[in-house]
Amino acid sequence: MEAPATPKTARGEATRRAILSAAEQVIGERGFNDASITDITREAGVAQGTFYIYFKSKDEVFAELVVDMGRLLREALNDATAEAADRLSAEKEGLRGFLTFVSAHPNLYRIIQEALFVNPDAYRAYFESFADGYRDALAAADAAGEIRPGDPDVRAWMLMGIAKTLGERAVVWGDTTPIDAVVDAAHDMIVNGLKR
């Protein structure tokens, strides 16, 4: 797929961001099939023709939205873990950052789940981009002696699964357990496991 047009001005970038933000809102609420470009441009406060300056189709804005949400989430996780003293602290703060992010972006779950059917390549790339960085961080922590030796790839996918499911429980199913309580319980499990 050809990359969407990159705006040349700050105003153009602001318009593109407004369209992506509107797409997050509209597609997140209505679903991909029921969302229209007209709905997106109305939400963004731009003319329909403006949409086509930045995106060729609803499929293209959706694919870019999946990439953009992954980028925004990775930035939030980097910020959340920037002060972590070690890998186990990074796990705790990363989970807190993830749950905070998805609580602020509840449409993330619907959009990413729809990507499985609308754009399977974007869905896979979304998760693989997280797994690649996660695996490298876990391998580095293993090499530094911060965690027990183990398969960093399997561990990355496992830890991503924990975060994904806990976020889904909070955002999709409306669990009201405070984020700090969820993080403490999950972190205990990550650090100590099930073994007595």
Buried (B, 14 or more C-beta within 10 A) or exposed (E): EEEBEEBEEEEBEEBBBBBBBBBBBBBBBEBBEEBEBEBBBEBBEBEEEBBBBBBEEBBBBBBBBBBBBBEBBBEBBEEBBEEBEEBBBBBBBBBBBBBBBBEEBBBBBBBBBBBEEBBEEBBEBBBEBBBEBBBEBBBEBBEEEBBEEEEBBEBBBEBBEBBBEBBBBBBEEEEEEEBEEBBBEBBEEBEEEEEE
